[in-house]
Amino acid sequence: MGVLGGGGSIGSIREKEKQRPARERMEGQSRVLVIGGTGYIGKFIVKASAASGHPTFALVRDTSPSDPAKSQLLHSFTSSGVTLLR
């Protein structure tokens, strides 16, 4: 018997959730805006929010091309579905 009773398991529930269309999954999710998304704490909040499936928006300053670490961070945000606001 699964933890949830009725024979369901957490793994099977997660699989069913992944199969739902993205728009349907987002309907019950909070939209998250992180001000200072590239700051020390902000970057962790952005990553956690996106990983949890929340529509996530990060307010960031324009970055110079000479800062490869920040450019890489912004690229990782966009590849995980985060919308950058400048």
PDB file of N, CA, C and O in Angstrom:
ATOM      1  N   MET A   1       0.845  -1.172   0.000  1.00  0.00           N
ATOM      2  CA  MET A   1       0.000   0.000   0.000  1.00  0.00           C
ATOM      3  C   MET A   1       0.892   1.236   0.000  1.00  0.00           C
ATOM      4  O   MET A   1       1.880   1.290   0.732  1.00  0.00           O
ATOM      5  N   GLY A   2       0.550   2.222  -0.813  1.00  0.00           N
ATOM      6  CA  GLY A   2       1.334   3.447  -0.893  1.00  0.00           C
ATOM      7  C   GLY A   2       1.087   4.357   0.293  1.00  0.00           C
ATOM      8  O   GLY A   2       0.170   4.143   1.086  1.00  0.00           O
ATOM      9  N   VAL A   3       1.893   5.338   0.392  1.00  0.00           N
ATOM     10  CA  VAL A   3       1.785   6.304   1.479  1.00  0.00           C
ATOM     11  C   VAL A   3       0.456   7.036   1.432  1.00  0.00           C
ATOM     12  O   VAL A   3      -0.090   7.407   2.471  1.00  0.00           O
ATOM     13  N   LEU A   4      -0.060   7.243   0.243  1.00  0.00           N
ATOM     14  CA  LEU A   4      -1.270   8.027   0.080  1.00  0.00           C
ATOM     15  C   LEU A   4      -2.541   7.202   0.189  1.00  0.00           C
ATOM     16  O   LEU A   4      -3.636   7.755   0.085  1.00  0.00           O
ATOM     17  N   GLY A   5      -2.430   5.912   0.393  1.00  0.00           N
ATOM     18  CA  GLY A   5      -3.614   5.054   0.439  1.00  0.00           C
ATOM     19  C   GLY A   5      -4.127   4.796  -0.967  1.00  0.00           C
ATOM     20  O   GLY A   5      -3.773   5.514  -1.903  1.00  0.00           O
ATOM     21  N   GLY A   6      -4.938   3.801  -1.116  1.00  0.00           N
ATOM     22  CA  GLY A   6      -5.511   3.502  -2.419  1.00  0.00           C
ATOM     23  C   GLY A   6      -4.498   2.981  -3.424  1.00  0.00           C
ATOM     24  O   GLY A   6      -4.794   2.929  -4.618  1.00  0.00           O
ATOM     25  N   GLY A   7      -3.324   2.599  -2.978  1.00  0.00           N
ATOM     26  CA  GLY A   7      -2.337   2.013  -3.872  1.00  0.00           C
ATOM     27  C   GLY A   7      -1.521   3.006  -4.675  1.00  0.00           C
ATOM     28  O   GLY A   7      -0.638   2.593  -5.426  1.00  0.00           O
ATOM     29  N   GLY A   8      -1.787   4.322  -4.544  1.00  0.00           N
ATOM     30  CA  GLY A   8      -1.004   5.310  -5.284  1.00  0.00           C
ATOM     31  C   GLY A   8       0.343   5.521  -4.629  1.00  0.00           C
ATOM     32  O   GLY A   8       0.481   5.409  -3.411  1.00  0.00           O
ATOM     33  N   SER A   9       1.315   5.820  -5.431  1.00  0.00           N
ATOM     34  CA  SER A   9       2.630   6.121  -4.871  1.00  0.00           C
ATOM     35  C   SER A   9       3.033   7.522  -5.291  1.00  0.00           C
ATOM     36  O   SER A   9       2.496   8.070  -6.254  1.00  0.00           O
ATOM     37  N   ILE A  10       3.966   8.091  -4.576  1.00  0.00           N
ATOM     38  CA  ILE A  10       4.410   9.441  -4.901  1.00  0.00           C
ATOM     39  C   ILE A  10       5.018   9.472  -6.296  1.00  0.00           C
ATOM     40  O   ILE A  10       4.804  10.428  -7.042  1.00  0.00           O
ATOM     41  N   GLY A  11       5.770   8.440  -6.657  1.00  0.00           N
ATOM     42  CA  GLY A  11       6.371   8.383  -7.988  1.00  0.00           C
ATOM     43  C   GLY A  11       5.335   8.388  -9.096  1.00  0.00           C
ATOM     44  O   GLY A  11       5.507   9.078 -10.101  1.00  0.00           O
ATOM     45  N   SER A  12       4.254   7.625  -8.927  1.00  0.00           N
ATOM     46  CA  SER A  12       3.226   7.585  -9.972  1.00  0.00           C
ATOM     47  C   SER A  12       2.463   8.900 -10.044  1.00  0.00           C
ATOM     48  O   SER A  12       2.021   9.302 -11.120  1.00  0.00           O
ATOM     49  N   ILE A  13       2.306   9.566  -8.917  1.00  0.00           N
ATOM     50  CA  ILE A  13       1.634  10.866  -8.923  1.00  0.00           C
ATOM     51  C   ILE A  13       2.496  11.888  -9.659  1.00  0.00           C
ATOM     52  O   ILE A  13       1.975  12.694 -10.429  1.00  0.00           O
ATOM     53  N   ARG A  14       3.795  11.861  -9.433  1.00  0.00           N
ATOM     54  CA  ARG A  14       4.695  12.786 -10.130  1.00  0.00           C
ATOM     55  C   ARG A  14       4.682  12.529 -11.627  1.00  0.00           C
ATOM     56  O   ARG A  14       4.716  13.475 -12.414  1.00  0.00           O
ATOM     57  N   GLU A  15       4.633  11.262 -12.035  1.00  0.00           N
ATOM     58  CA  GLU A  15       4.580  10.930 -13.462  1.00  0.00           C
ATOM     59  C   GLU A  15       3.301  11.475 -14.085  1.00  0.00           C
ATOM     60  O   GLU A  15       3.335  12.047 -15.174  1.00  0.00           O
ATOM     61  N   LYS A  16       2.178  11.301 -13.403  1.00  0.00           N
ATOM     62  CA  LYS A  16       0.911  11.822 -13.927  1.00  0.00           C
ATOM     63  C   LYS A  16       0.970  13.336 -14.048  1.00  0.00           C
ATOM     64  O   LYS A  16       0.455  13.902 -15.013  1.00  0.00           O
ATOM     65  N   GLU A  17       1.590  13.994 -13.080  1.00  0.00           N
ATOM     66  CA  GLU A  17       1.719  15.450 -13.104  1.00  0.00           C
ATOM     67  C   GLU A  17       2.547  15.898 -14.301  1.00  0.00           C
ATOM     68  O   GLU A  17       2.210  16.896 -14.938  1.00  0.00           O
ATOM     69  N   LYS A  18       3.619  15.186 -14.621  1.00  0.00           N
ATOM     70  CA  LYS A  18       4.472  15.538 -15.753  1.00  0.00           C
ATOM     71  C   LYS A  18       3.731  15.389 -17.075  1.00  0.00           C
ATOM     72  O   LYS A  18       4.049  16.078 -18.045  1.00  0.00           O
ATOM     73  N   GLN A  19       2.748  14.497 -17.123  1.00  0.00           N
ATOM     74  CA  GLN A  19       2.030  14.236 -18.359  1.00  0.00           C
ATOM     75  C   GLN A  19       0.954  15.282 -18.642  1.00  0.00           C
ATOM     76  O   GLN A  19       0.473  15.384 -19.771  1.00  0.00           O
ATOM     77  N   ARG A  20       0.573  16.055 -17.633  1.00  0.00           N
ATOM     78  CA  ARG A  20      -0.421  17.107 -17.840  1.00  0.00           C
ATOM     79  C   ARG A  20       0.191  18.224 -18.671  1.00  0.00           C
ATOM     80  O   ARG A  20       1.384  18.500 -18.546  1.00  0.00           O
ATOM     81  N   PRO A  21      -0.608  18.876 -19.523  1.00  0.00           N
ATOM     82  CA  PRO A  21      -0.079  19.998 -20.304  1.00  0.00           C
ATOM     83  C   PRO A  21       0.473  21.088 -19.383  1.00  0.00           C
ATOM     84  O   PRO A  21      -0.036  21.296 -18.282  1.00  0.00           O
ATOM     85  N   ALA A  22       1.517  21.778 -19.843  1.00  0.00           N
ATOM     86  CA  ALA A  22       2.186  22.791 -19.015  1.00  0.00           C
ATOM     87  C   ALA A  22       1.218  23.870 -18.546  1.00  0.00           C
ATOM     88  O   ALA A  22       1.281  24.298 -17.394  1.00  0.00           O
ATOM     89  N   ARG A  23       0.333  24.310 -19.417  1.00  0.00           N
ATOM     90  CA  ARG A  23      -0.613  25.374 -19.042  1.00  0.00           C
ATOM     91  C   ARG A  23      -1.512  24.916 -17.897  1.00  0.00           C
ATOM     92  O   ARG A  23      -1.802  25.686 -16.982  1.00  0.00           O
ATOM     93  N   GLU A  24      -1.950  23.664 -17.953  1.00  0.00           N
ATOM     94  CA  GLU A  24      -2.784  23.108 -16.883  1.00  0.00           C
ATOM     95  C   GLU A  24      -2.026  23.050 -15.568  1.00  0.00           C
ATOM     96  O   GLU A  24      -2.578  23.362 -14.513  1.00  0.00           O
ATOM     97  N   ARG A  25      -0.758  22.651 -15.630  1.00  0.00           N
ATOM     98  CA  ARG A  25       0.042  22.555 -14.411  1.00  0.00           C
ATOM     99  C   ARG A  25       0.250  23.922 -13.789  1.00  0.00           C
ATOM    100  O   ARG A  25       0.309  24.041 -12.566  1.00  0.00           O
ATOM    101  N   MET A  26       0.363  24.966 -14.620  1.00  0.00           N
ATOM    102  CA  MET A  26       0.640  26.300 -14.110  1.00  0.00           C
ATOM    103  C   MET A  26      -0.583  26.966 -13.501  1.00  0.00           C
ATOM    104  O   MET A  26      -0.438  27.893 -12.705  1.00  0.00           O
ATOM    105  N   GLU A  27      -1.778  26.523 -13.850  1.00  0.00           N
ATOM    106  CA  GLU A  27      -2.982  27.168 -13.350  1.00  0.00           C
ATOM    107  C   GLU A  27      -3.026  27.202 -11.834  1.00  0.00           C
ATOM    108  O   GLU A  27      -3.483  28.191 -11.261  1.00  0.00           O
ATOM    109  N   GLY A  28      -2.571  26.166 -11.174  1.00  0.00           N
ATOM    110  CA  GLY A  28      -2.599  26.122  -9.728  1.00  0.00           C
ATOM    111  C   GLY A  28      -1.325  26.645  -9.087  1.00  0.00           C
ATOM    112  O   GLY A  28      -1.201  26.645  -7.863  1.00  0.00           O
ATOM    113  N   GLN A  29      -0.386  27.087  -9.896  1.00  0.00           N
ATOM    114  CA  GLN A  29       0.904  27.542  -9.383  1.00  0.00           C
ATOM    115  C   GLN A  29       0.897  29.055  -9.191  1.00  0.00           C
ATOM    116  O   GLN A  29       0.244  29.784  -9.938  1.00  0.00           O
ATOM    117  N   SER A  30       1.617  29.506  -8.204  1.00  0.00           N
ATOM    118  CA  SER A  30       1.801  30.939  -7.986  1.00  0.00           C
ATOM    119  C   SER A  30       2.849  31.454  -8.955  1.00  0.00           C
ATOM    120  O   SER A  30       3.832  30.772  -9.245  1.00  0.00           O
ATOM    121  N   ARG A  31       2.635  32.653  -9.447  1.00  0.00           N
ATOM    122  CA  ARG A  31       3.670  33.308 -10.238  1.00  0.00           C
ATOM    123  C   ARG A  31       4.623  33.970  -9.255  1.00  0.00           C
ATOM    124  O   ARG A  31       4.194  34.594  -8.284  1.00  0.00           O
ATOM    125  N   VAL A  32       5.908  33.831  -9.510  1.00  0.00           N
ATOM    126  CA  VAL A  32       6.921  34.320  -8.577  1.00  0.00           C
ATOM    127  C   VAL A  32       7.786  35.367  -9.273  1.00  0.00           C
ATOM    128  O   VAL A  32       8.325  35.125 -10.353  1.00  0.00           O
ATOM    129  N   LEU A  33       7.910  36.537  -8.637  1.00  0.00           N
ATOM    130  CA  LEU A  33       8.807  37.584  -9.106  1.00  0.00           C
ATOM    131  C   LEU A  33       9.917  37.729  -8.080  1.00  0.00           C
ATOM    132  O   LEU A  33       9.661  37.971  -6.900  1.00  0.00           O
ATOM    133  N   VAL A  34      11.154  37.577  -8.542  1.00  0.00           N
ATOM    134  CA  VAL A  34      12.304  37.730  -7.653  1.00  0.00           C
ATOM    135  C   VAL A  34      13.036  39.002  -8.064  1.00  0.00           C
ATOM    136  O   VAL A  34      13.562  39.100  -9.172  1.00  0.00           O
ATOM    137  N   ILE A  35      13.061  39.966  -7.160  1.00  0.00           N
ATOM    138  CA  ILE A  35      13.796  41.205  -7.410  1.00  0.00           C
ATOM    139  C   ILE A  35      15.226  40.970  -6.936  1.00  0.00           C
ATOM    140  O   ILE A  35      15.457  40.577  -5.792  1.00  0.00           O
ATOM    141  N   GLY A  36      16.173  41.214  -7.824  1.00  0.00           N
ATOM    142  CA  GLY A  36      17.570  40.916  -7.496  1.00  0.00           C
ATOM    143  C   GLY A  36      17.872  39.448  -7.727  1.00  0.00           C
ATOM    144  O   GLY A  36      18.538  38.802  -6.919  1.00  0.00           O
ATOM    145  N   GLY A  37      17.375  38.932  -8.837  1.00  0.00           N
ATOM    146  CA  GLY A  37      17.495  37.508  -9.132  1.00  0.00           C
ATOM    147  C   GLY A  37      18.908  36.980  -9.275  1.00  0.00           C
ATOM    148  O   GLY A  37      19.126  35.772  -9.177  1.00  0.00           O
ATOM    149  N   THR A  38      19.874  37.860  -9.505  1.00  0.00           N
ATOM    150  CA  THR A  38      21.257  37.390  -9.628  1.00  0.00           C
ATOM    151  C   THR A  38      22.067  37.646  -8.364  1.00  0.00           C
ATOM    152  O   THR A  38      23.269  37.382  -8.334  1.00  0.00           O
ATOM    153  N   GLY A  39      21.425  38.152  -7.331  1.00  0.00           N
ATOM    154  CA  GLY A  39      22.121  38.378  -6.067  1.00  0.00           C
ATOM    155  C   GLY A  39      22.396  37.069  -5.344  1.00  0.00           C
ATOM    156  O   GLY A  39      22.010  35.996  -5.808  1.00  0.00           O
ATOM    157  N   TYR A  40      23.063  37.168  -4.210  1.00  0.00           N
ATOM    158  CA  TYR A  40      23.483  35.968  -3.483  1.00  0.00           C
ATOM    159  C   TYR A  40      22.303  35.076  -3.119  1.00  0.00           C
ATOM    160  O   TYR A  40      22.342  33.871  -3.370  1.00  0.00           O
ATOM    161  N   ILE A  41      21.263  35.642  -2.536  1.00  0.00           N
ATOM    162  CA  ILE A  41      20.096  34.846  -2.141  1.00  0.00           C
ATOM    163  C   ILE A  41      19.133  34.681  -3.310  1.00  0.00           C
ATOM    164  O   ILE A  41      18.529  33.623  -3.485  1.00  0.00           O
ATOM    165  N   GLY A  42      18.995  35.747  -4.115  1.00  0.00           N
ATOM    166  CA  GLY A  42      18.044  35.731  -5.219  1.00  0.00           C
ATOM    167  C   GLY A  42      18.243  34.589  -6.190  1.00  0.00           C
ATOM    168  O   GLY A  42      17.269  34.001  -6.659  1.00  0.00           O
ATOM    169  N   LYS A  43      19.490  34.264  -6.501  1.00  0.00           N
ATOM    170  CA  LYS A  43      19.732  33.196  -7.482  1.00  0.00           C
ATOM    171  C   LYS A  43      19.241  31.845  -6.973  1.00  0.00           C
ATOM    172  O   LYS A  43      18.793  31.011  -7.760  1.00  0.00           O
ATOM    173  N   PHE A  44      19.320  31.625  -5.666  1.00  0.00           N
ATOM    174  CA  PHE A  44      18.821  30.367  -5.106  1.00  0.00           C
ATOM    175  C   PHE A  44      17.293  30.327  -5.126  1.00  0.00           C
ATOM    176  O   PHE A  44      16.696  29.278  -5.370  1.00  0.00           O
ATOM    177  N   ILE A  45      16.671  31.470  -4.870  1.00  0.00           N
ATOM    178  CA  ILE A  45      15.209  31.542  -4.894  1.00  0.00           C
ATOM    179  C   ILE A  45      14.698  31.318  -6.310  1.00  0.00           C
ATOM    180  O   ILE A  45      13.724  30.594  -6.514  1.00  0.00           O
ATOM    181  N   VAL A  46      15.353  31.938  -7.289  1.00  0.00           N
ATOM    182  CA  VAL A  46      14.957  31.764  -8.695  1.00  0.00           C
ATOM    183  C   VAL A  46      15.048  30.296  -9.094  1.00  0.00           C
ATOM    184  O   VAL A  46      14.114  29.751  -9.682  1.00  0.00           O
ATOM    185  N   LYS A  47      16.162  29.662  -8.778  1.00  0.00           N
ATOM    186  CA  LYS A  47      16.352  28.252  -9.149  1.00  0.00           C
ATOM    187  C   LYS A  47      15.325  27.352  -8.467  1.00  0.00           C
ATOM    188  O   LYS A  47      14.775  26.452  -9.102  1.00  0.00           O
ATOM    189  N   ALA A  48      15.063  27.584  -7.191  1.00  0.00           N
ATOM    190  CA  ALA A  48      14.103  26.751  -6.456  1.00  0.00           C
ATOM    191  C   ALA A  48      12.688  26.944  -6.983  1.00  0.00           C
ATOM    192  O   ALA A  48      11.933  25.979  -7.105  1.00  0.00           O
ATOM    193  N   SER A  49      12.329  28.172  -7.292  1.00  0.00           N
ATOM    194  CA  SER A  49      10.996  28.455  -7.808  1.00  0.00           C
ATOM    195  C   SER A  49      10.779  27.785  -9.162  1.00  0.00           C
ATOM    196  O   SER A  49       9.748  27.154  -9.392  1.00  0.00           O
ATOM    197  N   ALA A  50      11.752  27.927 -10.048  1.00  0.00           N
ATOM    198  CA  ALA A  50      11.644  27.306 -11.375  1.00  0.00           C
ATOM    199  C   ALA A  50      11.613  25.787 -11.261  1.00  0.00           C
ATOM    200  O   ALA A  50      10.849  25.126 -11.964  1.00  0.00           O
ATOM    201  N   ALA A  51      12.433  25.237 -10.385  1.00  0.00           N
ATOM    202  CA  ALA A  51      12.471  23.781 -10.206  1.00  0.00           C
ATOM    203  C   ALA A  51      11.158  23.251  -9.644  1.00  0.00           C
ATOM    204  O   ALA A  51      10.798  22.098  -9.880  1.00  0.00           O
ATOM    205  N   SER A  52      10.445  24.088  -8.903  1.00  0.00           N
ATOM    206  CA  SER A  52       9.151  23.683  -8.346  1.00  0.00           C
ATOM    207  C   SER A  52       8.025  23.828  -9.355  1.00  0.00           C
ATOM    208  O   SER A  52       6.887  23.449  -9.077  1.00  0.00           O
ATOM    209  N   GLY A  53       8.334  24.373 -10.521  1.00  0.00           N
ATOM    210  CA  GLY A  53       7.338  24.483 -11.572  1.00  0.00           C
ATOM    211  C   GLY A  53       6.549  25.775 -11.567  1.00  0.00           C
ATOM    212  O   GLY A  53       5.581  25.909 -12.316  1.00  0.00           O
ATOM    213  N   HIS A  54       6.942  26.729 -10.734  1.00  0.00           N
ATOM    214  CA  HIS A  54       6.243  28.014 -10.711  1.00  0.00           C
ATOM    215  C   HIS A  54       6.676  28.861 -11.901  1.00  0.00           C
ATOM    216  O   HIS A  54       7.855  28.869 -12.256  1.00  0.00           O
ATOM    217  N   PRO A  55       5.730  29.583 -12.527  1.00  0.00           N
ATOM    218  CA  PRO A  55       6.142  30.570 -13.524  1.00  0.00           C
ATOM    219  C   PRO A  55       6.988  31.616 -12.793  1.00  0.00           C
ATOM    220  O   PRO A  55       6.490  32.293 -11.893  1.00  0.00           O
ATOM    221  N   THR A  56       8.242  31.751 -13.169  1.00  0.00           N
ATOM    222  CA  THR A  56       9.188  32.571 -12.412  1.00  0.00           C
ATOM    223  C   THR A  56       9.721  33.710 -13.269  1.00  0.00           C
ATOM    224  O   THR A  56      10.084  33.524 -14.431  1.00  0.00           O
ATOM    225  N   PHE A  57       9.759  34.889 -12.668  1.00  0.00           N
ATOM    226  CA  PHE A  57      10.257  36.094 -13.315  1.00  0.00           C
ATOM    227  C   PHE A  57      11.372  36.656 -12.442  1.00  0.00           C
ATOM    228  O   PHE A  57      11.211  36.778 -11.228  1.00  0.00           O
ATOM    229  N   ALA A  58      12.496  36.997 -13.055  1.00  0.00           N
ATOM    230  CA  ALA A  58      13.629  37.537 -12.302  1.00  0.00           C
ATOM    231  C   ALA A  58      13.952  38.933 -12.814  1.00  0.00           C
ATOM    232  O   ALA A  58      14.239  39.124 -13.996  1.00  0.00           O
ATOM    233  N   LEU A  59      13.902  39.905 -11.907  1.00  0.00           N
ATOM    234  CA  LEU A  59      14.296  41.263 -12.243  1.00  0.00           C
ATOM    235  C   LEU A  59      15.809  41.352 -12.087  1.00  0.00           C
ATOM    236  O   LEU A  59      16.348  41.147 -10.999  1.00  0.00           O
ATOM    237  N   VAL A  60      16.488  41.661 -13.194  1.00  0.00           N
ATOM    238  CA  VAL A  60      17.959  41.677 -13.183  1.00  0.00           C
ATOM    239  C   VAL A  60      18.466  42.957 -13.839  1.00  0.00           C
ATOM    240  O   VAL A  60      17.791  43.557 -14.674  1.00  0.00           O
ATOM    241  N   ARG A  61      19.660  43.355 -13.445  1.00  0.00           N
ATOM    242  CA  ARG A  61      20.324  44.490 -14.090  1.00  0.00           C
ATOM    243  C   ARG A  61      20.937  44.012 -15.395  1.00  0.00           C
ATOM    244  O   ARG A  61      21.244  42.831 -15.561  1.00  0.00           O
ATOM    245  N   ASP A  62      21.110  44.953 -16.318  1.00  0.00           N
ATOM    246  CA  ASP A  62      21.838  44.607 -17.541  1.00  0.00           C
ATOM    247  C   ASP A  62      23.249  44.196 -17.148  1.00  0.00           C
ATOM    248  O   ASP A  62      23.880  44.817 -16.293  1.00  0.00           O
ATOM    249  N   THR A  63      23.725  43.149 -17.784  1.00  0.00           N
ATOM    250  CA  THR A  63      25.063  42.652 -17.460  1.00  0.00           C
ATOM    251  C   THR A  63      26.021  42.953 -18.602  1.00  0.00           C
ATOM    252  O   THR A  63      25.631  42.969 -19.769  1.00  0.00           O
ATOM    253  N   SER A  64      27.246  43.184 -18.259  1.00  0.00           N
ATOM    254  CA  SER A  64      28.242  43.435 -19.301  1.00  0.00           C
ATOM    255  C   SER A  64      28.754  42.100 -19.826  1.00  0.00           C
ATOM    256  O   SER A  64      28.828  41.120 -19.084  1.00  0.00           O
ATOM    257  N   PRO A  65      29.104  42.065 -21.094  1.00  0.00           N
ATOM    258  CA  PRO A  65      29.618  40.811 -21.667  1.00  0.00           C
ATOM    259  C   PRO A  65      30.922  40.350 -21.012  1.00  0.00           C
ATOM    260  O   PRO A  65      31.334  39.205 -21.194  1.00  0.00           O
ATOM    261  N   SER A  66      31.573  41.236 -20.252  1.00  0.00           N
ATOM    262  CA  SER A  66      32.843  40.866 -19.627  1.00  0.00           C
ATOM    263  C   SER A  66      32.662  40.072 -18.334  1.00  0.00           C
ATOM    264  O   SER A  66      33.645  39.681 -17.704  1.00  0.00           O
ATOM    265  N   ASP A  67      31.420  39.835 -17.939  1.00  0.00           N
ATOM    266  CA  ASP A  67      31.159  39.065 -16.716  1.00  0.00           C
ATOM    267  C   ASP A  67      30.601  37.695 -17.098  1.00  0.00           C
ATOM    268  O   ASP A  67      29.385  37.505 -17.116  1.00  0.00           O
ATOM    269  N   PRO A  68      31.484  36.736 -17.405  1.00  0.00           N
ATOM    270  CA  PRO A  68      31.024  35.428 -17.885  1.00  0.00           C
ATOM    271  C   PRO A  68      30.216  34.649 -16.847  1.00  0.00           C
ATOM    272  O   PRO A  68      29.328  33.881 -17.219  1.00  0.00           O
ATOM    273  N   ALA A  69      30.498  34.825 -15.567  1.00  0.00           N
ATOM    274  CA  ALA A  69      29.754  34.086 -14.537  1.00  0.00           C
ATOM    275  C   ALA A  69      28.295  34.519 -14.519  1.00  0.00           C
ATOM    276  O   ALA A  69      27.395  33.683 -14.430  1.00  0.00           O
ATOM    277  N   LYS A  70      28.059  35.829 -14.605  1.00  0.00           N
ATOM    278  CA  LYS A  70      26.681  36.324 -14.600  1.00  0.00           C
ATOM    279  C   LYS A  70      25.968  35.934 -15.893  1.00  0.00           C
ATOM    280  O   LYS A  70      24.788  35.585 -15.874  1.00  0.00           O
ATOM    281  N   SER A  71      26.687  35.995 -17.015  1.00  0.00           N
ATOM    282  CA  SER A  71      26.095  35.580 -18.292  1.00  0.00           C
ATOM    283  C   SER A  71      25.682  34.116 -18.245  1.00  0.00           C
ATOM    284  O   SER A  71      24.616  33.751 -18.741  1.00  0.00           O
ATOM    285  N   GLN A  72      26.516  33.288 -17.655  1.00  0.00           N
ATOM    286  CA  GLN A  72      26.204  31.860 -17.535  1.00  0.00           C
ATOM    287  C   GLN A  72      24.994  31.646 -16.623  1.00  0.00           C
ATOM    288  O   GLN A  72      24.145  30.800 -16.903  1.00  0.00           O
ATOM    289  N   LEU A  73      24.917  32.412 -15.533  1.00  0.00           N
ATOM    290  CA  LEU A  73      23.781  32.308 -14.620  1.00  0.00           C
ATOM    291  C   LEU A  73      22.484  32.684 -15.329  1.00  0.00           C
ATOM    292  O   LEU A  73      21.477  31.990 -15.195  1.00  0.00           O
ATOM    293  N   LEU A  74      22.508  33.786 -16.086  1.00  0.00           N
ATOM    294  CA  LEU A  74      21.315  34.215 -16.813  1.00  0.00           C
ATOM    295  C   LEU A  74      20.906  33.178 -17.853  1.00  0.00           C
ATOM    296  O   LEU A  74      19.718  32.925 -18.053  1.00  0.00           O
ATOM    297  N   HIS A  75      21.888  32.585 -18.509  1.00  0.00           N
ATOM    298  CA  HIS A  75      21.592  31.534 -19.488  1.00  0.00           C
ATOM    299  C   HIS A  75      20.941  30.328 -18.797  1.00  0.00           C
ATOM    300  O   HIS A  75      20.004  29.737 -19.335  1.00  0.00           O
ATOM    301  N   SER A  76      21.429  29.968 -17.621  1.00  0.00           N
ATOM    302  CA  SER A  76      20.832  28.831 -16.904  1.00  0.00           C
ATOM    303  C   SER A  76      19.402  29.151 -16.483  1.00  0.00           C
ATOM    304  O   SER A  76      18.542  28.270 -16.481  1.00  0.00           O
ATOM    305  N   PHE A  77      19.141  30.419 -16.124  1.00  0.00           N
ATOM    306  CA  PHE A  77      17.775  30.818 -15.779  1.00  0.00           C
ATOM    307  C   PHE A  77      16.851  30.648 -16.980  1.00  0.00           C
ATOM    308  O   PHE A  77      15.799  30.017 -16.876  1.00  0.00           O
ATOM    309  N   THR A  78      17.247  31.212 -18.119  1.00  0.00           N
ATOM    310  CA  THR A  78      16.369  31.150 -19.290  1.00  0.00           C
ATOM    311  C   THR A  78      16.172  29.719 -19.780  1.00  0.00           C
ATOM    312  O   THR A  78      15.093  29.368 -20.255  1.00  0.00           O
ATOM    313  N   SER A  79      17.203  28.898 -19.666  1.00  0.00           N
ATOM    314  CA  SER A  79      17.047  27.509 -20.114  1.00  0.00           C
ATOM    315  C   SER A  79      16.139  26.708 -19.183  1.00  0.00           C
ATOM    316  O   SER A  79      15.627  25.658 -19.570  1.00  0.00           O
ATOM    317  N   SER A  80      15.936  27.196 -17.962  1.00  0.00           N
ATOM    318  CA  SER A  80      15.014  26.506 -17.052  1.00  0.00           C
ATOM    319  C   SER A  80      13.628  27.146 -17.058  1.00  0.00           C
ATOM    320  O   SER A  80      12.784  26.819 -16.224  1.00  0.00           O
ATOM    321  N   GLY A  81      13.397  28.066 -18.006  1.00  0.00           N
ATOM    322  CA  GLY A  81      12.061  28.628 -18.174  1.00  0.00           C
ATOM    323  C   GLY A  81      11.800  29.928 -17.443  1.00  0.00           C
ATOM    324  O   GLY A  81      10.661  30.395 -17.416  1.00  0.00           O
ATOM    325  N   VAL A  82      12.811  30.521 -16.855  1.00  0.00           N
ATOM    326  CA  VAL A  82      12.653  31.781 -16.128  1.00  0.00           C
ATOM    327  C   VAL A  82      12.576  32.929 -17.132  1.00  0.00           C
ATOM    328  O   VAL A  82      13.329  32.962 -18.106  1.00  0.00           O
ATOM    329  N   THR A  83      11.663  33.869 -16.890  1.00  0.00           N
ATOM    330  CA  THR A  83      11.554  35.068 -17.708  1.00  0.00           C
ATOM    331  C   THR A  83      12.380  36.166 -17.052  1.00  0.00           C
ATOM    332  O   THR A  83      12.172  36.499 -15.885  1.00  0.00           O
ATOM    333  N   LEU A  84      13.315  36.723 -17.807  1.00  0.00           N
ATOM    334  CA  LEU A  84      14.162  37.792 -17.276  1.00  0.00           C
ATOM    335  C   LEU A  84      13.526  39.142 -17.568  1.00  0.00           C
ATOM    336  O   LEU A  84      13.084  39.401 -18.687  1.00  0.00           O
ATOM    337  N   LEU A  85      13.482  39.992 -16.563  1.00  0.00           N
ATOM    338  CA  LEU A  85      12.961  41.351 -16.698  1.00  0.00           C
ATOM    339  C   LEU A  85      14.111  42.308 -16.437  1.00  0.00           C
ATOM    340  O   LEU A  85      14.797  42.202 -15.420  1.00  0.00           O
ATOM    341  N   ARG A  86      14.320  43.237 -17.351  1.00  0.00           N
ATOM    342  CA  ARG A  86      15.445  44.186 -17.200  1.00  0.00           C
ATOM    343  C   ARG A  86      14.933  45.585 -17.030  1.00  0.00           C
ATOM    344  O   ARG A  86      15.723  46.518 -16.889  1.00  0.00           O
TER     345      ARG A  86
END
